Amino acid sequence: MPLPDKGAPWPPIDPAVRSDIADWAAWYSANPDRLAYRYSNRHRDTARYGTPANRPSQYRGGLVGTVARWFWGEPTPLGEKRANLHMPLARDLARTSSDLLFSEPPKLLTDNAGTRDRLEDLMESGLRRTLIAQGEATAALGGAYLRAVWDTEVSDRPWVSMVRADGAAPTIVHERLRGVTFWTVLGVDGQKVIRHLERHEPGTILHGVYEGTEDNLGKPLDLKAFEATKRFQPVQKLPIGKRLATVYIPNSMTAPDWHDLPGAAGLGTSDFQGSETFLSAIDETYTSWMRDVRLARSRILVPAGYLQSNGPGGGVSWEDREVYAPMNIPPTSDHQITLNQFEIRHLQHRETIADLASKVIRTAGYSGGTFGDDTGGPAVTATEIKARNARSMATRARKAELEAVGIADMAEVILLLESSGMFPGLPSVEVERPQVLFADSIQDDVKVLAESAELLRRAEAASTETLVALANPDRDADWQKAEVRKILAESGRMVTDPDSPPADGGADDGGLPG
């Protein structure tokens, strides 16, 4: 599939998908200005079948229009400043999702030691940071892309970058990524928009620059005319076979709201999907709470005769002092100073927010304890924490399955590029698709692990190799085997395998049981 023709509509994404992703992006930004702009301009979007995204009632005045309108889409009354508050729960959801997956970097395991060392170097040199960012964007926007990039003026090796779902137009066939077009806005001048398009096909990358408008791609321009694109070739063939130099990692395998849209069901869906109204209600409740605080400021009501004249045209005022001169009038019910203090309904507001937040968290697939502050409570074990966060752990495991496939594909592409001769001077390593192993996000205490190993040892229910693996779950298999040898040697329990070859011939298995 070549780059788009001149004057093509842009972006080439179904309006319903584009509208939903734009909503999620506004919530993910945690920026009140972006939320207000997004929901004030939602009527510009068109949903499927060309019908307006908003109902006609949202354009009416009076009670019907007010009830139908989103909280962040309500116009600010004339003469008043906007006082809407925003609770960044959506961003917290995305960040927590990424933390559950990548608080400890996943391990890329291969049989070849040299390949494993190269992948560890790839992880330490920036892939871990990229995965953390990708985890957030995937949870927020329904998915994200990892792509191989290189620039010999910056690095002698290729590396992995991340692209958000709202900057790509994918081609998905049978739930597999067949191709994708990334775009970057190079400049905006009034109505004129200049875009750089990067189209990924199997074994090929195509580049192009276009000058158009907000919703039209416009005419193609010369790649060499722009600093950001002058080093790109219009067509670049890659030594990666039928693979793409990019992968798509969805947040879920299905998108229930897009099941009837061609190619959209495999895009996944955001953690915010279905919770937008609750997120809006949380902000509305917080705004009401703070309005109570503003209105509850103590006010002094005084008779008109107590006010001090500021001269002709200057009005009158009440001077707030601690000591006043005595008034030479008899106290009567008509001459009283009254203090007025409104009630702050803090309990009602707090309970409402807590209930709404719990619904958002549960809809996203997490346990409330994952977002709670338990620092003031008694110490608990990792087993108890996992029990309290069982729903979050199940969601983490489901997402890890999707992440593992994409990360392994991307690592294999990087190895293919490095071994192809495109980057002279790099040491040759064997190309091998790695196994992606995610670390446990909740680590058991060393004391608990040691006690468990001791009980198994007494019961003669586990071998030394099993006990070492139990007490050191974050270590790889090679380290665990070496540790077993040291323990057996120090304890005098190391014996030679009777089935092993003589010492002067063949490889020794280190005295481990056969």
N, C-alpha and C positions, 0 to 999 in steps of 0.2 A: 504494500500500500504506500504510494508516494505521499509527499507533503500535500496539504490542501491546496486547492486551486485559488486563483485570485478572486477576492470578493466573497469568500465563504463565510457563512454565519459563525460567530464565535462567542463562547466556546461550544464545541460540538457535543454537548452533554444534554441529556433529557432535562427539560425545565424543572420537573419535579425533583430529580436528584440534585440539580444545582441549587434549588431553593432550600432543600433540607440541609445540604452541606453548609450553605451560607448561614443558616440559623445556628447550626452547631459551632461553626467557626466564631460567631459572635459571642456565644456563651463561653467558649473556650478562652477567648481573649480576656475575659473578666474586666472589660472596659465599659463603663456605663455609657460613654459617648458612642461606642460602636453598637451597643445594644439598642440605644435610642434611634440611631440612624438606620439600623437594619429593620427594626419593626415599624418605623415610620415610613419606610420605602418598600415594604413587602408587596404592595400593590403593583409594583413594576414587574414582578415575576409572573410568569404564566405557568400554570400547572398542566398536567396531561390533558389532552384533547383541546388545548388552546383556551381553556376557561380561566378566568381570573383566579389567582391564588387566594384572594380574600373574598368573603361573602359580601353581598351588597349592603347588608346591615352595618358593616364597618364604615361605610361612607355616609351614613345617616347621622343627623344630629340627635340631641336629646338622649333619653334613657337607653333606647335600643342601641344607638351607636356606642355609648359609653360601655355598656355591658359586653358588646361583641368585640371591642377593641382590646388588643393586648396591653398589658400594663406598661411595657416599655414603648409602646406606640402611641400612648396618650400624649396629645400636645400640651405643652406647658401653658397655663393660663396667662393671658396678656398682663404684663406688669409684675409677674412673679418669677422668681428664679427656680430652676429645677432642683427639687429636693429629694429625688429618688435615690435610694440606697441600693447597693448591690452586694449580695453575699456570694463570694466566688466558689460556691460548692461544685460547680461544673469543672472548674480547673482542678480543684482538689481531687475529684473523681479520676480525672485523667492522670494526674501526678501519682496517685496511689496505685492505679493500675500498672504504671511503669515501674514503680518501686517494688511491687510484689514480684515482678518478673526479673528486673535487672538491678536490684539493690546489691546483689552479688552477680558478677559477670558470668554468663554461661560458659561452659567448657566445650571446646571444639576438639573432639577426640578422633584420632586416626591411628592406624596400625604403624605407619611409617613415622619414626621419631623426628626426622628432618621436617616432614610436612607438619607435624604437630607443633614443633618449635616455631615454624613460620606463622602458623595460625595464632599461636599465643602472642607473637610479636604484633600481628595485625590487630588483635584485640587490645593490646596495651597501647598501641600507637594511635588510637582514636576510635576504633569500632565500638568500644563500650559506650563512649559518650554519644555516638550516633544512635546506638540502640536505645539508650535512655530517652532521647528526643523522639525517636520513632515510636516508642511505646506510648508516649503521651499523645502524639498526633493520631496514632491508630485508635486509641480509646476514644478520642474526642470526635474524630471525623469519619469513623467507620473503617479506616484503613490508611496505609501509607506505603511508600515505595522506598526500596533500597536500590541504589544504582552504583555501578563501577565508574569511577572518574579518574583521570590522570592528567598531570601537567608536569613535564620534566623540569620546568623552571622552579617548581615548588618541591617536588619529591621525585626520587628515582623509582618509586614504586606506585602502583595504583592504590587507591583507597576507596572507601565506601561512603557515600553521602545519602542524605534522606530528602525525599520530596513529599510534601503533603498532598492529600487527596484532592484538595481544591486547586491544585496547580497541574493537573494531569487529566488527559482524556484517554481512557483505556479502551482497548478492544478485547473483550472477553468472550471466549468460545468454550462451551462445556465447562464453565467455572475455572478455566485456565486462561492466564494472560497470554494473548496472542500478539499484542503490540500495544504501545502506549506513546502518546505525544505529550511531552512536558513543554510548558511555556514559561517564559520569564519576560516581564515588562521591562524594556530597556529605557523607556522614556515616555513622558506624557506632556503634550503641548496643546492645551485647550482641549478640543475634541479629538486631536490626533494622538493615537497610541501606537508605539513601536514595540513589537514583540519578537522575541527569539524563540523559535520552535525547534525542539529536539525530538525526533521521531525514532523510536526503538523498534526494530524488526529483528527476526532471528538472524543473528550473525551480522547485523548491519545497523548503523546509526546515520540518520539523515539530519542535516541542519539547514535552517532557513530563517531569514529575517523579513518581517512584513510590517507595512505601515498602514494602519486602518483606524477604526473607531472602537468605541467600547464594545459594540456588539457585532462588528464586522472585521474580518481579518485584513482586508484591504489588499494592496499590491505588494509583490515581493521586492526586496532590496538586495544590494550586494553585501555578502557576509563581511568582506574586507573593509566596509565603510564604518565599522564600529569596533571600538577597542575590545569589547567583551567577546566578540565573535570572530575576529580577524584570523585567529589560529585554527579555526575549525574548517574541515573539508565538507563540501556539500553532501558527499556520500563517503562513508568510511566502513570498510569491510573488516570484520574482527575474526580472529582465529578461535572461535568458540563453538563452531558447528552450528547446530540449530537452536542453540540457547539464546536467550535475551541477555543483554548486559544490565538487566534490571529485574527485580522481583517485586510482586505486590503482596503485602501481608495484610489480610483482612482482619477486622476485629471479631468477626463471627462468620460462619460459613453461609448464613442465610441473611437476607434482608426482607423481612415480612412485608414491609410497606412498598417494596419495589418488585415484588414477585412477578407482576404483570408487565414490567418494562424490559424490553430486549437488552440482554447483557448486563442488567443492573443487579440481578438477584445475587450474583457472586461477589459484589463489592463489599458486603458486610454492612454492619450498622453501628452507629455510635452508642456509647454507654448512656448518652443523654436521650436517645430516642424513646419517645413516650413519656418523658418527664419534663418536657419544656413548660407545660402549664404549671406543674408543681414548682419548678425553678422560678417562674414568673411570680407565683403566689408567695414564695418565700421573700422575694424582694419587695413585694407589695406590703407584706406583713411587717418587715423591718422598717419600711418607710413610714407605716402607720405608727409603729412603736416610737420612732424618733419624733414624729409629729406630736405624739402625746407628751414627749419630753419638752418640746419647744412650747407647747401650749400650757404646760404645767408650771411654767415660771411664775413665781409669786408676783401678784399685781396689787397695787394699793389704790383703793377707791376712796376718793375724798370729795367733799362737797365743793361746788364750784367756787364758793366764797373763800376757800382755803388756797386757791391757786394764785400764784404771784404773776402780776401783769409784767410783761416784758416791753411795755411801751406801745405806742401806736404802730400797728402793723406787725408787731413782734409776737403776738399771741400770748398765751399764758402757760405757766409750767409749775410743777411741784418739785420743790427742792428736797432731795432725799438726804436728811441729816439725822444724826443720832440724838441731838439735843435741840429742842425747840423752845421758843419763848412762850410764856403762858398766854392762853387766849382769854381775853376779857369778855367772854360770853358765857352764859350758863350752859352746862352740858344738857342737851336735849337729844331726842331720837333723830332730829333733823340735821344734827351736826356731829356726825361720827366718821372716824377713819376706819375703813374696813379692809382687811387683808383677804385676798382671794387666791386660793391654791387648788388647782385642778388635780384630779387623781391620775397617776401614771399606771396604766394597766399592764404592768410588766409581766406578771405571772401568765395572764391570758396570751399575751403576745409570744412569750418564750415557749409555752406549751404548743402553741400553734406552729411555730417555726420548727420545733423538735419533731412534731408529727409529720409535717411536710418533708423535712429533710430525711426522715427514716424511710418514707415512701420512695424518694429519689434514690437513696442508697440501695434499697432492696430491689427496685426495678433494674438498676445497673448490675445486679448480681453479687452484691457484697453484703457482708455482715456489719451490723451497726458497731460492733466492737472494733472493727478495723479503723474506724474514724473516731473512736472514743479516746478520752484522755484518762488512762488508768495509772498515771504516775503516782497518784496519791494513795492507791490501794496497796494491799499486801502483795508481796512477791509471789508470782505464779510460775509454774513450770511451762516448758514449751508445749507439752501435751495439753495442758489446760488452755493455753492460748490458741492452739489449733482447734480445740473443741469449740471455743467461743467464736472462732472465725471460720467455721466449716464451710459456709456458703462462699466466702471470699477465696478459700483454698480451692474449692471446686471450680470457680470462675478462673482462677489463676492457672489451674491445670488445663482447662479447655483452651485458654489463650496460648499457653506454652506449646500445645500441639501445633497450632497454626504458625507460631513464631519459629519453631524448630525447622519446619520445611523451608521457609523463606531464607533463614540465616544459612542453612546448609547449602542451598542453591547459590547464594551470593558468594559464599566462601569458595565454592568450587569454581565459579567464574573468575574470581580473583586469581586463583592458582593457575587456571588455564591461560589467562593473560600474561602472567609472569613467566610461565614456561614456554611461551610462544616465540620469544626472541624480540618482542616489542620493546623490552627494557634491558638493554645490554648491561652486563656487569652483575646482574642478579644471580645468586647461587641457584643452581638447578634443584628443584624438589619434585617429588612424585605427586602428580595430580590425583587427589583422593577426596571423595565426598565425605565430609566429617559427620560424625554423630554429635548432635547438640545435646548437651546435658545441662539442665538448669539446676542451680544450687537451691537448697531448701531455704525459703525466705525467713523461716523461723528456726533458728538453730537451738538444739538442746544444750543445756548447761554441761560443762565438762564433768562436773561431779555426778550428774544424773547418768551420763554415758558410762562413766567408770563404774558406778554402782550396778548398772544393767549388765555390763561385761563381767563383773565379779560374780553376780548371781548365775549367769549362764555358765561360767567356769566351774563353779561349785556343783552345779547340776550336771556337768559334763554333757551339755546340750549344744555346744558349739566348738568349732576348732579355733586354733590360734589365728588363722587367717580371717575367719568370720569375726572374731572379737576385735581384731585390729581395724577391720572395715567398719564395724559398728562404732568404735571410739573415734574414728577419723573419717567421717563421711565426706569431708571436703577435699580429701587427698585422692590422687589418681591411683589406678591399679598398680602401676610400676612402683610407686612409693610404698604402697601397702605391702607388696611382696618383699621389698627390701627390708621393711620394718619387721616383718615376720622372721626373716632370716636372722636379723640382729637379736630379736627376743629369744629365738631358739638357741642361738650360739651362746648368749649370755647365761641362759638357764641350764645349759648342758644337755638340752633335749634334742639337739640337731642330730639326725641320723642320715646315713646314705641310703638312697632308694635302691633296694636290691635289684630292681629292673633297669637301673641306669647303667650306661656303658662304663668301662674301666676309666680310671683317672687319666690314663695316657692316651685315650682315644675318645673322640666325640665331645659334645658339649655337656657340661654338668648342670644339673637342674638346681643346684644350690642347696641340696639336702631337704627340699620340701617334699612332703608326701606325694606319691604318684597318683 
